[in-house]
Each structure stands twice: as structure tokens, then as C-alpha cells.
Amino acid sequence: MDTWSFLMQGFAVAMTPENLLIALIGCFIGTIVGLLPGLGPINGVAILMPLAFALHLPAESALILLATVYIGCEYGGRISSILLNVPGDAGAIMTALDGYPMAQQGKAGVALSISAVSSFIGSTIAIIGIILFAPLLASWSLAFGPAEYFALMVFAIACLGSMMSHNPLKSFLAALIGLGMATVGVDANTGVYRFTFDSVHLSDGIQFVVVVIGLFSVSEILLMLESTSGGQKAVRASGRMMFNMKEAAMVTGATLRSSFIGFFVGVLPGAGATIASAIAYMTEKKISGSDQFGKGDIRGVAAPEAANNASACGSFIPMLTLGIPGSGTTAVMVGALTLYNITPGPAMFVEQPDIVWGLIAALLIGNVMLLVMNIPMINVFARMLTIPLWFLVPAIAAISAVGVYAVHSTTFDLLLMVGLGIFGYILRKMDFPMSPLILGFVLGEMLEQNLRRALSISNGNMVILWESLICKVLLVLAIAVLVVPPIWKRWRRHRLKLAEE
């Protein structure tokens, strides 16, 4: 009963006129920031954090603003993924795999509507999970040390090959290119410069924004220009803006499964929406056995969207209960709490119940606001596809350039963006998938850091990497993902031959 009384107390805080207005503003700003390629939730929250403090907002109001911007960005990131094949942030990479082909088939409205509802369901399930299981899940997440995280990253990378079953070799090569790009810059442990080619601009490594804008946005611009010169028609939206009951029934199982996957991955500190959406997408692809994934399967839109939103909400559990950021965005929010002299952790539930439960209630309210806001806007978003290419291409180029220049304010990043765009264009012409490359880049840094930490703890003893039960299970699953599919294919071919004979 205490939980429900605290939740009612939280609703009393979140439903004051001021906080409702703040939540609405946060949802709107978050959707717009998520829509713009390269910005993402971390930048959105980081930009608004000093503004919230400067406006002297109370701690609970400031946290509500930042939290609604965060979940708004997860909603908004899908829009540019589906319409332009340019992920708004890393968590939306998987959505582009089937969302953009659906848009090309004239089903942009269907993809946008199903992704909005899947996002809503994923977030709602995760918020209910926060209410019911926060202390229990926080203690479970502590079982993941550096070795367990390393095993989780190995499993995620092993899954990348099966993600593109028609050409796993190219998927692995793309992932390895991404892992290689993640090693550029100063080694955090030794201070050695790696693959910088004596350029001071590469000492901080290649920024994620530059990579994602270059490989997705610039290469997409080049493909658009190529299709225009070839006389092909631009992508156009169909008249149907909403999914039908048959499509809803098709994605129900995928949405629910992916919501739970996303929630449990989000509880793990540092895992994030990128891993959650990748695991959910690959899980659904395996379960369905369909060869339409990557060609416009509606389940390929619903699964990653449910997972990344559930993961975003789940990442609040380690932040609130342990004081450990569950994602890069919640790390910024921990910084916001320190501005108000509040230390996140178990004591917050006792000492600051208004802030904790007000935030949880605001997540529920913000989730409903986002659904109500996004469904009527589908027609507006889909109309982006009717914009002629002569206007759309320079607009995407201008937004991309601003997003990249904002990182370090150097022309080098712009040149690197163009270079990566040309490289991405060549890879795409050779049928190399971009998603494994980006995921390899994102996971590379975490993989290396956790490997180093694990070996430091064990004084270089490699046994730590497979010592725990969690490590053993994840590594066995990784080997199974690599070994089972080719054996299964050979067995099926053998059976077909016998049947023919």
C-alpha cells in the first residue's frame, strides 16, 4: 500500500498546472530534438539543464522537464529514421531498417502510427516496472560487473552477423570497421595516441554525431541525388495514415516481448537503448523466421521502438535507486540533481519522495501526452515526403552540417563528415549494411573499457572473462548465434535435397 500512496503523492506533484505545462513543453521540445538528426536525447537534456537551473525551477519541476525531453527524444528519433533513413539518435538506428523501406512502399503513415503506439506501450510497461520492481531490479543489476558487460557486448556483436542473414560476412566486416573506428583517439589508460595520424583533431576520437551524420545523412543525400539524376521518383506517402487491426494483431507479440527486453536491458547501467533495440530487433527476426525483415516488415518497426522507449524509462531505476546513471542521458540528469544539492540513491525514496514519485508520475503523464501529440501529427510528418528533393537535399545537408559543427565548432568535423559520407555511399553501393557499422562503433568503446576494467581487477587473469554464470551464459549464447545458423542452413539444404530425390 505504501507504494500506491507514494504514487498518489507523486501524481499530486506532477499534476499541478505548472508541472503539467512543463511536461507538455518538455514532450514537444524532446520530439523536435529527436527529429533532428545527430542531436539525440543527451544533447537535448544537456542544453536544457542549465536553462532549468537559471530559471530557478524547483528540483521536481526541473527533473520533470528533463525526463519528458528524454522520452520525447526517443519518440522523435523514429521520425527521421522512417522518413529520411537518417536516425535521430543511436536508439533509432534499428527502426530505419524496416521503417524507411515501408516509407518507400508508400506506408510512411502506417510506420509512424505503429511506432508511436509501440513506443507508448514500451514506455508504459517500463514505468509500471519501475513502480513495482525498482528496488529488486536495482540489486539484480549490481550483479553485472565489467566482465559481465564485456560478455554482453560480445553477445551483441555476435548477433550483428545474424541481423543481416542474407549476407552475414558483410555485416561482420561492417561491425569490425565500426569497432576499428571506435579505437581512434587517445587511449584513456595509457595516454597513447592511436590512429590519429598526428592530427590534433582526432585526439578526442571520432564523435558519434559525425559518424552517424556522415554514414547515414550524407550518403543518403548522395543516393537521393543519384536517384534524381536517374529519373526515379522520390518517396511519397500514401493516403492511409493509420495502421489497421490486422497490422495491430501482427505486432502485438513483438511489441510486448520487445518492451520487456528493453526494460531489463535499460535496468543495466550503461547498456542503453541502442543495445535494447538491437537485441529486440534480432530476437523478433529469429522468432518470426520471416525473410521480409529489412524490406519493410512492420514488426521490424514496432520491436525496436518498443524496446528503446522501454529502455529509456528503465534506465531511471539505477539512477534513482543506486545513484548510478543507467544511460548517458540519465548521467546528465544526475548532474542536474547535484546542482540542487541532491544525491540520487536509496535515501532519495525516504528523504525526497516528492521528487522521486513526482518524476515517476510525470513519466506516465508525459507518455500519454506524447501519444496524444504524435498521432494527430502523423499526417504532418508524412507530408515531409512530399517535399521536392531540390529543397529536401539542401535542407538535410544544412541541418546535418549545423549538428556536426556544434560538436567542436571546427571545419575538420565537417570535412570528416563528408569523407565518411562518401565512404558510406561506396559501402552502400557494395551492399554493406550501415547499421552493424554504427552499432560496432557505439559498442566498441564500451567493449574496450569493460575488458580493461575486468583485466585490471583480476591483475591480467583472463579467467575472469568467463568465470561467473552470467558470463558463461552470454558467451555460450554468442557462440551459438555464430555457429547454429550456418549448421541449420546446411541441415535444411540437406533435407531439401533428400526430399527432391
Helices and strands as residue ranges (DSSP letters): H 2-14, H 17-35, H 40-54, H 59-84, G 90-92, H 93-104, H 108-141, H 146-163, H 168-182, E 185-186, E 193-194, G 200-202, H 208-212, I 213-218, H 219-229, H 245-267, H 272-288, H 299-314, H 316-322, H 328-339, H 346-351, H 353-382, G 383-386, H 389-408, H 411-429, H 434-457, G 462-466, H 469-500
